[in-house]
């Protein structure tokens, strides 16, 4: 018994280590996207940017994030999850150097796009890799590690920005990303390939060896057989996503991806220092310091989500979070309408950010990485991620112009936050009506349940299951 217990502990340590290394892609995702927040105040002054140019500088990385998923699914299916992660580290490195040395805003935007392609690839491959290598009983926790890494990356970039803000060294803010890029590249040298991708490529012995380091040998052999069996029933074309049952899974993934970006909190996190400046923290360092406080809270709530996701389940967290976000956005609008700021603004930001990071922030990535069959998962996640990043680009690009317009017309940006509140209500209704609970089920069980009349996913629409058969 002691040997078995010791082996189980080693297996658990191993899968956590591998997941943590893969999640460094998430760290760079958060670092790369958030470093612009601290630098934005200085970029505006350095290049004398108007509202449109400022919005483009803030959102240029998101153009790359749209491009990345277009290739992420195909690259990860053809060359493997691990090699695609190596490519992301190269793109992050090129972006870090290029954005530190631009001669004009055009060069800056172009290198931000390169980094955005890396973010787009990481957003597809990191959670997918972790989901495919994780045991079902702790999959939610392990995939949420990727979200934790994103938040830690964001917080780290804001702390770096704070200390460099006193000397206004915005170029060093971007150059600082080189350090975690090198760490990521080194870590990838020791992680294995996804066992499900290996089975898909008929490399069964290698897949078994990987799974045996995660589970016991007997369970690993059964899982290889189950994965092989599921692959024989699957096709790997995009048309598969439009079949009965599967199109419901696609709708859920795309809707959650879009809601993650258009409910407003993600956009607020981009512009937090600027929002705090508008609310009375005029000195750049003070505005960035308030942003650090918000990001520490972000990290704390992400750790809470890590603990809750495999205990309470996906649906309860999603419903609670979207409802609380709606309340927070109503209050945020009221603060700007009444010209209140300081502690009031910080507390409402706590509510909005806390609700977001225990719900839509991790759950969109987690659920989209769980609900598709293995052979179609890369393509499906590419479609969902593409939807997410298009939504993100539109939201971040439009925010400065929207605020400027509302201030001219209505005297305050309150209307923008009330519009976000309406979107949060829509997200709550969608989650209540459509999103299934996937806690504790293997990826193969979840995938097969979309095309079986006996599925136990609780919110499958009747029209999708009526007359279904095992082959869909």
N, C-alpha and C positions, 0 to 999 in steps of 0.2 A: 504493500500500500504506500509506503514511504517513497519507493522508486517511482510509482505511478504519479503520486502527488508532485514529486520533484520535476518529473517530465512535463506535467501539465503546466507547472509554473514557468519552466523554460520555454515551452511553446507560447505561452501568453506573453512573456517578455519579448520573444522574437517577433511576434506579430505587432506588438506595440512599437517596437524599434523600427520595423520596416514601414509601418504606417506613419510614424513620426518623420522619417526621412522623406517619404513621398509628400507629406504635408508641408515640407519646406517649400514646395512649389506654391502652396497656399500662402505661406509666409511672404514669399516674393510677390505674389498676387496682391496682398494687402499693402506691402511696403511700396511697391511700384505705383499703385493707384493713389495711395494716401500721401506720398511725399510731396505731391503737388499742392496739397492743402497748406502746408507750412510755407512753401515757396511762393504761393500765389500773390501774397501781398508785395513781395519784392519784384516778382516778374512784371506785375502791372506797371510799377515805377520804372524798371530797367528798360522795358521796350515801349513804354507809353501806350498801353493797350486800351482800346475802347471796349464797350460792353460785349460786342460780338467777338472781337479778338480774344477777350478774356474768357468768354465761354468756350471758344475753340481751343485755347490753350489748356483749359481744364478738362475738356472732353476729347482731346485728340487721341489720347491713349485708348479711349473707348472705340475709336474707329478701328484700331488694331484688334481690340477685343471682339469686334464683329467679324473681322477677317479670320482670326485664329480658329474658331469652331468650324468654319467652312472646310478646313483641312484637317482639323483635329481628329474627327471620327475616322476619316480614311487613313490618315497616317498611323493612328493607334491600331487600327485593324490590320494594316499591311505590315508595319514594322514592329509592332508591339508597344505596350504601354510604357515600358522602361525607356526604350530609345526615343520615344516622343517626349518624355520628360527631360531627357538629356538635351534635346533640341530647345526646349523652353529655357534651359539654363543659359544656353548660348545667346538666345535672343535677349534675355534679361541683361546679360553682360554688355552686349553691344549698346543697348538702350542706356544703361547707366553711364557709360563713357560718353556717348553722343549727347545726352541731355546736359551733361556737365560742361560741355565745351561749345555750345552753339554761338554763332556770330550774329544771328538774328532769330526772330520768332518762328520763321518758316523752318529753319533747321531744327529748332527745338521741337516743333510740332511733329516733324517727320520722325525724329528719334523716339518721341513719345509713342508714335504709332507702332514702331518696331517693338517696343516694350509691351504695348497693348496686345500685339500678336502673341507674345509669350504668355501674357495673362489669359488670353482666350484659350490657348492650348492647355494651360495649367487648369483652367476652370473645367475643362472637359475631362482631362486625363487623371488628375490627382484624385478627385473623389471616386471616379470609376475604378481606378486601380485599387484604392483602399477597400471599396465595396467588394471587389472581386477576390481579394485576398483574405477578407475578414470572416471569422465564424459568425453564423447567424445571430447567436445570442448576444454578441457585443458589437454587431455591425454598426448600429446607430451611433454608439459611443465612438467607435473608431473613425467613421466618416465625419463625425462632428469635430474630431481632432483637426481635420482640415479647416473647418470654420474657425476653430480656436487659433490655428496658425495664421489665418487671414487677419484676425483681430490683433494678435500679437505683432504681426508685421505692421499693421496700421499704427498701433501704439508706439512701436519702436521708431517708426519714421517720424512721428510727431515729436517724440522726445529728442531725437537727433535734430529736428528742425528748430526746436526750442533753444537748444544750446548754441546752434549756429546762427540763430536769429539776432543775437546781440551784435555780431560782427557783420550781419546781413550777407553771410556766405551762402547764398542760395545754390551756387554751383556745387559746393561740397555736399549739399543736401542730396543731390542726385548721384554724385560720385560715391557716396557712402553705401549705395546698394551693391557695389562690387564685392564687399565682404561676405554677405549671405549667399551671393551667387556662387562664389568659390566653395563655400561650405556645402551647398546643394550638389554641385558637380562631384565633389569628393564622396558625399554620402551615396549618390546613385551608383557608384562603383560596386557597392556591396549588397544592393537590394536585388531580389530575384525578379524574374518576369512574372506576370499575372498567370496563375495556374489555369484560369479559364481560357485565356488566350492561347496558352500552350496546348490545351486539349483541342481547341478549335483548329490548331495547326497540326494535330495528330502527334504531338510530342508528349505522349502519355506518361512515359517514364519520368521525364523532367517535371511534369505537372504533379505526379504522385510524390516526388521528392520534396517539392515545395509545400504541398498540402500536409505531408507527414511532419514537417517542422512547425505546422500550425495546429494540427489536430493529431490524435493518435493514428497509427498506421492503418488500423482496421477501418476507422471512420474515413480516412483519406481515400482508401480504395473504393469505398461505397460512394463517396462524393465524386470521384473521377467517373464512375459508371453513370451516376445521375446526370452529370454535366454532359457526358458523351451522348446519353439517351436524349437529352433535351435538344442537343444540337442536330440530331438526325431529324427532328420534327420541325426545325426552323429553316426559313429562307433568310437571306441576308440582303435583300433589296429594300430600298426606301418604300416600295409599294406595300411591303409587309406592314408598315406603320398605318396604312389606311384600311386595313382589314377590320371587320367587326371585332370589338373588344380591344384590339391594339390601338385603334384610333382614339378610344377613350383614354388609354394610358398616355398617348401623345398630347391630347387636350389637357390633361392634368399637369403634365410636365411643363408644357409651354405656358399655361396660365399661371402656374406658380412662379415660373421664371420671370414673366412679365410683371406680376404683382410685386415680386421682390424689389423691383426697381421703381415702379410708378406709384407706390404707396407713400413715397416722400422721404423716408428716413435715410435711405441710401444717398439720395441727393443732398440732404442736410449734412451728412458726414463729410461729403466733398467740400462743402462750403462753410464748415463750422467756424474756422477763424474769421472769415469775412462776416458771417452772421453775428458773431460776438463783437466784432468791431462796430457794426451797425447798432448793436444794442448798448454801446457805451464803453466797451473796452478798446479804446482808440489805439493804444500802443501795441505794436505788432507782437511783442513778446508776451504781453498780458493776454491778448486774444489767443495766442497759441497755448499758453498755460491753461486757459479754460478748456481748450480742446484736449489737452492731456488728461484733465480730470474726466471729461466725457469718455475718453478712450479707456481709461482705467475702469470706469463703470462698465463699458462695453465688454472688456475682458472678464470682469467678475460675472456678468450675466451669461457670457459664453460658457464659462466653467460650470455654471448652474445648468445650462442647457445640456452640457456633456453628461451631467449626472442624471438628468431627468428623462432624456430622450428614449432610453431603453427601459425606463421604469414606468413613466406615465404613458408613453406612446407618442406617435407623431400628431394625431388628430387633436388631442386635448391641448397640446402646446400651440398648434396652429390657430385654433379657435380663440384661445385666451390671448395670444399675441396680437392677432389682427384687431380684436375688439379693443384692447388697451391702446394700440397705436391710433385707432380712430379717435378715442378720447383725448389722447395726447395732442393730436393735430388740431382738434377743436380748441383746446387750451392754448396752443401755440399761436393760432390765429388771433385769439382773444388778447393775448399779451401784446402783440404788435398793434392791434386795433386800439388798445387802451394806452399804448406807449409805456408799458411796464417792462422792466428788464432786470439785470443783475441776478440775484438769487432766484427769482421767479423763473427766469428763462432757463437757468441751469437745471432747476428741478424738473421742469417740463421736458427738457432735453433728456434727462435721466429716464423719465417715463417712456418717451418715444423710443429711445435707443434700447433700453432694457427690454421692452416688449418685442422689438424687432429682432434682437439677437437671440432670444429664446424661441423664436418662431420662424418667420419667413427667411431670415438670413441663413441659418443652417439647413432648414427643412426643405427648401427648394432644391438645394444641391443633393441632399440625402435622398429624397424621394425620387428625383429623376435618375439617380444612380441605381436605384433598387428595382424599379417597376418594369424594366424592359428585359427581354431575352438576351442571352449573351451575344449571339451573332449579330444582333441588330442594335446592341446597347451603344456602341460607339457612334453610329449614325444618328440614333435617336437623341443621344445627349448633345450631339453637334447641333441638331435642329433646335432643341430646347435652349442651349447655350447661346446660339445665334439670336434667338428671340430675346433672351435676357440682355445681351449686350446692345442690341438695337434699341431696346427700351431704355437702357442706361444712357446711351449716347444722346437720345432725344431729350431725356429728362435733365441731364447735366448741362447740355448745350442751351436748352431753353430757359433754365432757371434765372440767370442774370437778367435776360431781356424781359422775362415775365415780371420779376420783382420791380424792375425799372418802370415798366408800363403801369403796374398797379399803383406804384407810388405817385406817378403823375396823375392817374385817373382818380384813384380812391384815397390817396394820401398815406397808404400803408400797404405792405405786402400780405395782409391778413387773408385776403381771398385765396391766395395760393395754398395756404395751409388748410383752409376749409375745403378746398377742392380735393386735397390729399385725403382728408377725413372721409369724404364720399367714396373714394377709391378703396380705403381700408374697409368700409362697410361691405362693398362689393366682394372684396377678398374673403371676408368672414362668411358671407353667404355661399360663395363658391366652395370654400373649405368644408362647410357644414353639409352641403349637398353632394359633393363630388369626390372628395379626397379620401382614399381608403386607409385603413390602418395596416402597416406592414411590419410592425414590431414582432421580432422573434421568428420570422419565417425565412426559409432559405430563398436565395434569388431564383432558383428553379421553380419552387412552389409559387412564388409571386408571379413569375412569368407565365406559367401554365394556367394559372387561375383566370387570366383574361380571356381564354378561349375554351373554358369549360363551363357547362351549365351549373356544375356543382361548386363553383367558386365561392369562397367565403369572404371576398372583399365586400365590405358592407354598403358601399354606395354606388355599385355598378348600376347604371341606368337599365331599365327593363328592355328598352329597344335594342341595347347592345347584346343582351344575353338571350333574347327570344330566339328559339330555334337553333341555338349554336351547337356546334359539335366539337369533338376533340381536335379537329384540324382547322377550326375557325370558320 
